[in-house]
């Protein structure tokens, strides 16, 4: 959003009453705007990808909670281990959600039309 410096200085002199700060940003599009431009086949593909990504996120959180909490030891502490497990969970979750033997969350979402 561009603010006209002359209008801004005038606004400060007038106690903040101006249209310079009320201008709406232009050229901003949301994902919702772009979806209306997609063909029905592209919308189905996008919906399938989104549902699979949601399933992957759910599986990743489930894997994180199922991992036993290990404390102490030479390699059981630290940020490096947490980051490693996070990346590993993410990779496993994506593989599960994109495979044919997935949890079925994405399929259920698509059947419901969500």
C-alpha positions as CSV (number, residue, x, y, z in Angstrom):
1,X,0.0,0.0,0.0
2,X,1.4,3.4,-1.0
3,X,0.9,6.4,1.3
4,X,1.1,9.8,-0.3
5,X,3.6,11.8,1.9
6,X,1.8,15.1,1.2
7,X,-1.5,13.6,2.3
8,X,0.1,12.0,5.3
9,X,1.6,15.3,6.5
10,X,-1.7,17.0,5.9
11,X,-3.4,14.2,7.9
12,X,-1.0,14.8,10.8
13,X,-1.8,18.5,10.8
14,X,-5.6,17.8,10.6
15,X,-5.5,15.3,13.5
16,X,-5.4,12.2,11.5
17,X,-8.5,12.8,9.3
18,X,-7.6,11.7,5.7
19,X,-8.2,9.1,3.1
20,X,-4.5,8.4,2.7
21,X,-4.4,5.9,5.4
22,X,-7.8,4.5,4.5
23,X,-6.7,3.4,1.0
24,X,-7.2,-0.3,0.3
25,X,-4.3,-2.4,-0.9
26,X,-4.5,-3.3,-4.6
27,X,-3.3,-6.3,-6.4
28,X,-3.6,-8.7,-3.5
29,X,-5.2,-12.0,-4.3
30,X,-6.0,-14.8,-2.0
31,X,-6.0,-18.5,-2.8
32,X,-9.8,-18.3,-2.8
33,X,-9.7,-15.9,-5.8
34,X,-7.4,-18.3,-7.7
35,X,-9.6,-21.3,-7.1
36,X,-12.4,-19.8,-9.2
37,X,-10.0,-19.7,-12.2
38,X,-9.3,-23.4,-12.0
39,X,-11.1,-26.0,-14.2
40,X,-13.2,-28.6,-12.4
41,X,-10.4,-31.2,-12.9
42,X,-7.8,-28.9,-11.5
43,X,-10.1,-28.2,-8.5
44,X,-10.4,-31.9,-7.8
45,X,-6.6,-32.3,-8.0
46,X,-6.1,-29.4,-5.7
47,X,-8.7,-30.7,-3.2
48,X,-7.0,-34.2,-3.3
49,X,-3.5,-32.6,-2.6
50,X,-4.9,-30.5,0.2
51,X,-6.7,-33.5,1.8
52,X,-3.5,-35.6,1.6
53,X,-1.5,-32.7,3.1
54,X,-4.0,-32.6,6.0
55,X,-3.7,-36.3,6.5
56,X,0.1,-36.1,6.5
57,X,-0.1,-33.4,9.2
58,X,-2.4,-35.6,11.3
59,X,-0.1,-38.6,10.8
60,X,3.0,-36.5,11.7
61,X,1.4,-35.3,14.9
62,X,0.4,-38.9,15.7
63,X,3.9,-40.2,15.1
64,X,5.3,-37.5,17.4
65,X,3.0,-38.4,20.2
66,X,3.6,-42.2,19.9
67,X,7.4,-41.8,20.2
68,X,8.6,-42.7,23.7
69,X,10.1,-39.8,25.6
70,X,13.8,-40.6,26.2
71,X,15.6,-38.6,28.7
72,X,19.3,-38.5,29.4
73,X,22.1,-40.4,27.7
74,X,24.7,-39.4,25.3
75,X,22.5,-38.8,22.2
76,X,19.0,-38.4,23.7
77,X,19.1,-34.7,24.5
78,X,19.2,-31.6,22.4
79,X,17.7,-29.6,19.6
80,X,19.4,-31.7,16.9
81,X,17.6,-34.8,17.9
82,X,14.3,-33.0,18.0
83,X,14.8,-31.5,14.5
84,X,15.9,-34.9,13.2
85,X,12.7,-36.6,14.5
86,X,10.6,-33.8,13.2
87,X,12.0,-34.2,9.7
88,X,11.7,-38.0,9.9
89,X,8.1,-37.8,11.1
90,X,7.3,-35.4,8.3
91,X,8.8,-37.7,5.6
92,X,7.1,-40.8,7.0
93,X,3.8,-39.0,7.2
94,X,4.0,-37.8,3.6
95,X,4.8,-41.2,2.4
96,X,1.9,-42.7,4.3
97,X,-0.6,-40.1,3.2
98,X,0.4,-40.3,-0.5
99,X,0.4,-44.1,-0.6
100,X,-2.5,-46.4,-1.4
101,X,-2.4,-47.9,2.1
102,X,-3.0,-44.7,3.9
103,X,-5.1,-43.9,7.0
104,X,-8.1,-43.0,4.8
105,X,-8.6,-39.5,6.2
106,X,-8.0,-37.8,2.9
107,X,-10.4,-40.2,1.1
108,X,-13.1,-39.6,3.7
109,X,-12.7,-35.8,3.4
110,X,-13.0,-36.0,-0.4
111,X,-16.1,-38.2,-0.1
112,X,-17.7,-35.7,2.2
113,X,-16.9,-32.9,-0.2
114,X,-14.8,-30.9,2.3
